[in-house]
Structures are given as structure tokens and as C-alpha cells.
Amino acid sequence: MTAALAEALARVEASIAAACDRAGRSRREVRLVAVTKRVPEDLVSAAAAAGVRDFGENYLQELVPKRAAAPDATWHYLGRLQRGKAARIADLGVWVQTLEPGAAAERLAARAEERGARVPSLVQVDFAGHRVGVSPDDLEGFVAWAAARPGLDLQGLMMVPPLGEPPRPHFRRLRELRDGLSDRFPALRELSMGMSSDYEEAVEEGSTMVRVGTAIFGPRPEPHGDRER
């Protein structure tokens, strides 16, 4: 492991612990998901050797070789779920954090059910009106649909704050949405919110998973229109 990676991991861990202290939470309540988008496999392997137990990947074509670099870790698919790739994702045995209404979710659930498997899943909530995820108004109906699918193991909610807006109110709103559904859907425990620029605020607002890439692996080339996590 490079010295820079070791130092970065130590800083992120210390920041999460400090945010937990400020919020009166246990560090054990927050899962660090290291985002490997455009990160080479040797760094993934080094991070796993340093103790990282959860990794997230946006691109299906990169997920398979990177998972081989950290085979004992838990992997999370963070890209938008597409109909043509959903069955393959279901076969990989990874978490899916971007569940949203549509044919892709239906295919994911059907394929997992065919295999006698259940895909740990988070519903992505769209606060920006970009039609990526489900709107807050439609959330309860979609959660009910997903919770009834034998191939899905619905675990919680996920979100990306709208660009250019303070993230904390959106983090708080996601927690309130989860809490409002908890009586009907007690399995909704996870809140995946917070990235490299705002994960401390997310932890203070109740996040149980932070998706951190740049703060661990350093900046990477950013294709036009693609947002860093």
C-alpha cells in the first residue's frame, strides 16, 4: 500500500469517527464504501489489504475484475441500473444501491428469484427532479413494490444531493423519509448518503453508509457529465 493511500484512509476514518462523536453515534453504525470508479486494480487490492471491507463501483465492466482484486470484500453497484445489464448484476451477488422504478428493476428481481437468490438493495431517491431514482412523492409505492419481490432484499434508501445546493437538508429529508416508512417497512435500516465532499455532514444526519472515492484514492479524470463520488 502506498503511503498516500494509508494517510488518506486514516484521515477518512478519523473524520468519520469525529462526526460520529459529534452526533452521539457509534463508529460501528457507519459503513465506509470505498468507490473504485476509474481506480486501478492494484489500489483496490491495497485498500482491501489495509482493511477496507466495502467497495462500490459505478461501471459493470469494471466491477468484475476489481472484485477479483478484493474477493473477500462486500461490493456495491452504484451505477444506474440498466435493463440490458440487470440480469448480469443479479448474478454477481452484489448490493445494488440504485434501485428505481422500471424494467431494469423488474428484470433484476426476476433474475434473482429464478436463481433462488435475493439482491440486497437500496432505493435511490431523486430530490433533484432529474428522473434518476424515485421521487419522494412516489417513494412509498415503489418501496411496497420492491419489498414484495422475492428476489429483492430491500435494506434502505440512497441519494445524491442536487448539485449546487447545501446537502444537509437533503440528508435530513432522506432520514425523515426512512423513518416515516419504518413502521410499515421495518427492514429499511440503511441510509446511503454522503460522498467525499460531504460525508461528515451525512454521518451527523444519520447516514449508515458513506460512499467515498476521491478522499481515499485521490482525484481521477472526470468524463464530461459524470459526477465524482
N, C-alpha and C positions, 0 to 999 in steps of 0.2 A: 504494500500500500504506500502511495506517495505521502510525503509529509503534508502536502497541501490538503489532500483528502482527509487525512487524520485530523488536521486542525479544523477543517470545515465541519466535519461530523461532530467534533467536540463542541464547537460553537453552537450548532443547531440543537444538540442535546441540552446544553446549558440553557439556551433560550427557552426551549420547551419546558424544562424544569422550573425556570423562573416564572414563566407565565402560569404554570400550574400552581405555584406557590401564591401568586397574586390572586388567583381565583379560588384558592382554598381547595384545590383538587390534588389527587394523587397523580404522580407521573405515570403510573401504570394505566391510567384511564385513556392515554393518548397514544395512538399508534403512528409511528413515523413511516410514511410510504415514500421511499426514495424514487423519484421519477427519472427514468433512464432514457427519455426521448433524446435521440442523437448522441447518446453516451456510448463509447466503445465498450466491448465486452470485457476487456481487461479491467476497466474501472468498476464495472458491475461486480466482477469476481472479487476485486479488492474490497469493495464496500461490504460484500457478504462476509468476507473473512474478518472484517472489522466489527461484525456483529449486527449489521442491518438485516432485518428479518422480513421486511415487506418492500417490494418493488412495484412500481407502476409503469406501464408502457402505453403510449398512445397509438403505436403502429403495429398492426398484427404481423406484418412481415418481419419486424424486428423482435417481436415478443418471443418467438420460438428459440432462436439462437441465444438470446440474452438469458432466457430461463435456464438454458443449459449451463450458463456461466454461474448461476446461483440456484442449483436444483432443489436445495432444501428450503428455500425461501417461499413465502406466500406471494403470488403475483396478482396484480390488479390490472384489468384492461381499462384504460382511461380515454380511449378514443371514441368517437361517435360510432354507435353500433349501426352496421350496415347489413341489409338483408342478405347480400351475397356472401358475407363473411360470418354471419351469426352462428351457423351450424358448426363451423370450424372452431369458433371461440368456445362454444358449448363443449366441444370435445377436449379442450385443453385443461379443463378443471381449474380455471382461474376465477377470481372475483370479477364481476362486471359492475363498474361504478356509474355507468352512463345509460341506465335503462330509461327508455322513453316510449310513448305510445307509437305503434306502427308495426309494419310487417316484420321488421328485424327482431323486435321483442317477441313476437309470436313465434317466429322460427327458432329463436334461441330457446324458448320454453319448450317447444315441441321436440326439438332435438334432444335436449336434456332428459325429457320424460321418456323418449324412446330408449335412451341408454340406461334408464333407471337411476339417473343422477339428478342432483339439484345444484343449480348455479347460485352461489352467494351473490346477491345483487343489491345495488343501491339505486334508487330512483333519482335521476337528475332533475332538479327544479330550475326552471327558467324565470329569473327575475328581470331579464333584460328585454323580453318580448322578441327574441331572435329565433324562436321556434326550435331551439336546441334544448331538449328536455320538455317537461310538462309545466304548464302554468300553475301558479298556486291555486287558482280557482278550480282547476281540473285535477288537482293532486289526489284528493280522497278517492275519486272514482278510479283513477289508474292504480293507486295503491291496492284498492279492493280487487281489481282485476289481477294484478301481479301476485297478491297474497294467495289467490285461489288456484294458481297454476302449480301443479305438482312438480314441474321441472325447475321452479324458481324458489330459492331460499331468501326471501326478502329480509334484508337486515337493517335498512335505514335510508337516509337521504343524502344527496350530494349536490353541491352547487359551485358555480364560478361567479364571483361578483361582477356586475356590469362594469365595463371599462370607464374610467373617469369619475367614478362615484366612490365615496367612502365605503369601505367594505363592512365595517362593523354593524351598521343597521341591517344589512342583508344576512350577516351571520346570525344576528339575534332573531331575525324573522324566520330563518330556517329552523332554529331551535324551537321557536314557538309553534311552527307548523308540525314538527315532530311530536312535541308534547301534546298538541291538540288531537293528534291521532292515536296517542298511546293507549287510551282505554280500549279502542276498537282493535288496534293492531299492536299489541304489546311487544311483538318481535322487532319493532322499529326502534333499535337502540343506537345505531351508528349515525354520526353526523360527519361526513367527509367535507371539510371546508378549511380553507387556508392553504396558501402557496408560499413561495419563497419570500414574497414582499409583505405578507400579512398574516403569517401563521401564528404569531404570538397573539394578535387580536382574536383570531379564530379560537385558539385554546381558551382564552379568557371568556369567550362567549359559549363554550361548551363543546367545541369540536372533539371528536374521538379519533379522527384520522386527519393528519395534515399531509399534503402532497407536495413534497419539496424536491426541486431539481437543481436550479441554479445555485442555491445557497450551499448545496453539497458538492456538486460536480463542476461548478463554475459556469460562466456564460457559454452558450453554444450558438452557432449560426442560426438565425431565425428566418425561415422562409416567409415570404410576404403573406400576411393574413393569418399566421399561426402564432398563437399566444403561448409564451413560456409559462411553465408551471414551476 
